[in-house]
């Protein structure tokens, strides 16, 4: 192979990319970016310190009567446990994910117990005279933080970030408009948090000149934006489920008065004899759920599935066949909502298989295919 042929093969990857492969590598890319960001952040914290004081670094002195707890590995372990727990929940249908889910739960519980033990140990240092004075704690009157200690004001942003993360996870499960609204809400929250952080940093810069550090104004609960996003989420959910806007009932359609129970001409879910002895099956997807969870075909003969996606146009579905070991046996291309596609499948050996929507691999879109 010449050098020019090698260059053309490399260029073909970018000119005509394999989107399925790129999509499968997307989590790896996110992991690489996270590791790079984490390494850069750790390096910045390791080199953090006064830079305008020379020649030696001035170590900060803790004010009197202020207890500073030492470093703790518990938050990092809690993050790892939460990550393993969410990873196991996201791939719950994949074989072997149960072990990862159980490991995440165990690690998270052990970490929280360890964190609780550290908290109780720190609390014991706060009151060294607990056994004195008949075990009565003296009354403590706080007139404000000691000199040199800055106490930032309360912030609603962590609560908003938790809501935004929950909305994003809901969007990853249900897709469509819920995912778009979840991303918008999380971006809105993070931008507001960045604005508050910038304002606090400006106060720190002012303190370099005045010698007095002031807090930014307390941020109230953004009731209007929360109500606005709540209405959008409700409307998006109704739209995605097909409840809003109401579906029109054409004359002679399935919802028209006097129509027969089955006017679509589709064969039953169990299948019927087709050309060449193959079965012709029918599956309908609506509100992100298959209308049947059990199909049956004969072994040694190809078959078809007439698949109808009755969800909104932004919600795509397909029907892939997975073997008993969970591996993909036959793959199909997703179709958008409001369309119909007849999938062709090759003959299968006797046994039990699964038919799954690769876009939404949830129990509502998973069924059993029995090949006899």
N, C-alpha and C positions, 0 to 999 in steps of 0.2 A: 504494500500500500504506500503510495507516495505521500509526500508532505501535504500537497494540495488536497488529496482525498481526506486526510485527517482533519485539516482545517474546515473542509466543507461539512464533515460529520459533526464537528463541534458547533459550527454555525447553525446547522439544522435544528439543534436542540432549542435555540432561541427563536428561530424563524417559525418552526412548527413544533411548539412545545407539547409535551404529553401532560395535559392538565391533571389527569388522575394521579400521575406520579408526583407532580408538583404539589397537589393538594395533600397527598399522603406525607410529603416532606415538610409541610407547613408547621406541624408541632415541633419538629426537630429544629427548624429555623427559629421558632419562638424560644426554645430552650437555649440555643446558642446565644441569642440576643440577651436572654435573662442572665446567663452565666457571665457574659461580657459586662453587662451593666452591674452585676453584683461584684465582680472583681474590681471594676473601676470605683465603685462606691466604697468598698473596703479599703482600697488604696488611699482614697481621699480622706477617709476617717483616720487612717493610720498616720497620715502626714498632717492632720489638722492641728492647728495651734497658732499662737500669736506669730505674725510675720513682720510686724512693724517694730518689734522690740529686739534690740541687738545688745550684746552679741549672743546672750544665752536665753533660752526659753524660760519664761516665768511660770512656775507651776501654780495652778489655782489653789487657794486656801479655802477650805470649807468654813463658813461662819460658825460661831459658837452656837451650841444647842441645836444644830442641824445635823441629822443623821443621813449619811449618804450610803445607800446599800451598794454592795459590790456588784461585779459583773455576774451575769446569769446566762446559762445556755438554754434555759427553759423556753424562751420565746422562739428560738431557732428550731428546737425540737417540736414545739407546737405547730410551727409553720410546716415542717416536714410531715407531721402526722395529718394535718388538715389537707395538705396536698395529696398524700396517698389516699385519704378518705374520698376526696372529690374525684380523683382519678379512677378509683374503683367504682364509684357511683356512675361516672360518665361511660365506662365500658362494662357495665353490669352484665350485658348479654354476651360478652366475649368469654370463651372458656378460660378458666384460670384467674379471672378477675376477682373471684370470691376470696382468694388467698390475700391479694393485695388490699381488698376492702377490710378484711379482718385484721391485717397487720396495721393498717391506718388507724382503725378504731382502738386497737391495743396500745399503739404508740401514743395516740392522743390522750387516752385515759392515764397512762403512766406519766406522761409529761405534765398533765394537769395536777396529778397528785404530787409530783415532785415540785411543781411551781407553788402549790399550796403549802408544802412543807417549808420552802424558802420564805414565803410570805409570813408564815407564823414565826419563823426564826428572826426575821427582820423586825417583826412587831415586838418580840421580846427585848430587842435592843432599844426600842423607843422609850421604854419605861424601866430604867435600871433600878429604880427605888420601889418596885412593885411590892416586895415583901416587907418593906419598912412601913412605919406609921399605920400599924394594924391593917395592912393590905388595903389601905385607902389611897386612892390616887388624888394628888392635889389638883385643885381647880386650875385649869390652864386658860389664860386670857390671851388671845391672839390680837395683837395690835397691827398686824400686817407682817409681811415677810421680813426676815432679818436684812440688814444692809448688804447689798451686793447680790441678793437673790431676786431674780425676776420670775414672777408667777404669771404666765399668760392667762388671759381671760377665757371664759368658756366658749366653745365652738360647737355649732350644729353640724359641721361638715363631716365628722366621722359617722354620725347617724345617717346623713344623706348618702355617704359613700357605701354604707351597708345596704341601703335600699337600692342604690344603683347596681351594686354587685348582684343582689338577688334578682333584679329585673334582667340583668344580662344573662344569668344562668337560666332563667325562665325562657328567654329568647333563644338560647342555644338548644333548649329542649324542643320548643314548639316552632321555632323558625318564623319566617314571614315577617309580618308587621310587628310582632312582639319582639323579635330580635332587633329590628331597626329602632323601635322606641326604647328598648333597653340600652342600646349603645348611646342614643341621644341623651337619655337621662343620666347615664354614668359620665358622659363627657361634660354635660352641664354641671354636675356636682364637682368633678375634678377641676374644671376651670374656675368655679367659685372658690374652691380650696386654694388654688394657686393665687388668686387675687388676694385672699386673706393673708397668705404667707408673704406675698410681696409687700403688703401694707405693714406687716410686722417687721420685715427686714428694713423698711424705710424708717421705722421707729428706732431700730437699733443704730442705724446710721446717724439719726438725729441725736441719740444718746452719746455718741462719740464727741459731739460738740457741746451739748448741754450738761452732760453728766447725769441726766435723769432719764430713765427708760419708762415710757408710758405704754399702756396697752391700747390696742385698737378698739374701736367701739364694738360692743357685744352684738353679734349677728343674731337677729331674731329668726324664728322659724319661717321659711319662705312658704307661707300658706298658699298664696296664689299660684306659684309654679307647681306646687304639689297637687293642687286641685286640677290644674290644667293637664298635667301628665296623667293623673288618675283617669280623667275623662278620656284621654287619648288611648290609654291602655284598655279601657272597657270597650270603646268603639273598635279598636284594633282586634280585640279578642272576638267580639261578635262578628266582625267582618271575616276573620280567618275561619271561624266555625261555620260560615255560610248563613248565619241568622240574620245579619244585616248587610246589605239591603235585602228585603224579602225576595225570594226567588219567584219569578213570574210563572204562572201556570198556563201554558199554551193549550189550545184546544186539542184534545186527544192525547195530552202528555200524561206522565205518571201522576201528576197532582190534579188533573182535571176531573170534574165530577163525571161519574159514569164510566171512567176509564177502567179497563181491565186490570187485574192485579199485576200483570207482567206484559207491558206493551213494548219493551225494549228489544224483544227478539233474542235476548241473550240466553244461552243454555244455562242450566242450573249449575251450582257450585260443584256438585259431585262429578260433573263431566258427562259427555255422551260420545258415542262413537263418531269419529270424523273420518276424513279421507285417509286411507291407508291404515285404518284401525287405531289412529291416535285420538286421544281425548281432547275435547274442546272445553276448557274451563272458563269461568267468569269470576272476576273479583272487582269489587267497587271500593274505592277509598273515599271516605267522607269524614270530616271533622278529625282528621289525622288518625284514622282507624279503618282497618279492613272490615268489610261486612261479613266475612267468614274467616274462621281460624282453622279450618280443616279441609283439605283437598285429598283426592284419591285418584291415582292413575294406574294403568297397567305397565308392567316392566317390559323392557325391550322394544318400546314403541315411542316415537317422538310425540309431543303434545304441545298444545297452545293454551295461553291464558289471555282472554280478552279483558284487558285491564282498563278501567274507567276511573279517572281522577276527578272527583266532584268537589274538591277543595278549591279555594280561590287560586287565581292564576299565579300568584307569587309562591304558592306551596307546591313543590315538586315531589313526586313519589316514583318508585319503581318496585319491581318484584325480582329479587335475587334468590337463587336456590343455594342453601348451605347444606353441607354434608353432616353426618352424625358427629364428626369431630369439630364442627363449627367453621370449617374452611369453605370458601366460596366455590361452589361447583359450576354454576352458570350465572353470568352477570348480564344485566340489562341496563339500558340507558334510561335515566329518569325522564318523565314527561311532566309538563306544567299542569296546573289545575285547569279544569274545564276541557280537557282533551281526553282522547281514547287511543289505545295502542294495543295491537295484538302481538304478544310476545311469543317467539318460537323457542322451544326447548328440545334438546336432544334426549334420546332414550336414557333412562336411568336404571341402575341395578335395584333389585328389591331391597326394601328397607324404609326407614323413617327419615325424612329430610325436613328442613325448615325453609319456608318462604318468608323473606324479610325485606322490608323497605330499607335500602342502604342509607337513605337520607334521614330517616327517623327510626333507628333500630330500637324501638320501645316495645313493650309487651302488646300494646294496642295494634301494632303493625307487624306482628309476628304470628305465624301459623304453622301448622304441621302438614306436611305433604307425605302421604303414605303411598309407597310404590309396591304393588303386589305382583 
